[in-house]
């Protein structure tokens, strides 16, 4: 139940390319990589053109960032910011 959507984001494997990810996840990954350093969900939203003044718009984005973290594409720091693994 509802588990199918989760598998759209594959676990990162050695040599795995971001092109394996769905397009919206690719855009998130590119935004985090282009940032000067670790970023908060709000900053990623701003880079992607999300209306960051509306919390309900940020929650799904945070969920995607966490999913990318769980699958090994990103790393979440103790302060809640996200960064690339490498």
Secondary structure, DSSP 8 states (H G I E B T S, - for coil): --HHHHTTS----TT--GGGS-HHHHHHHHHHHHSSS-B-HHHHHHHHT--TT-HHHHHHHHHHHHHHHHTTSEEE-TTS-EEE--
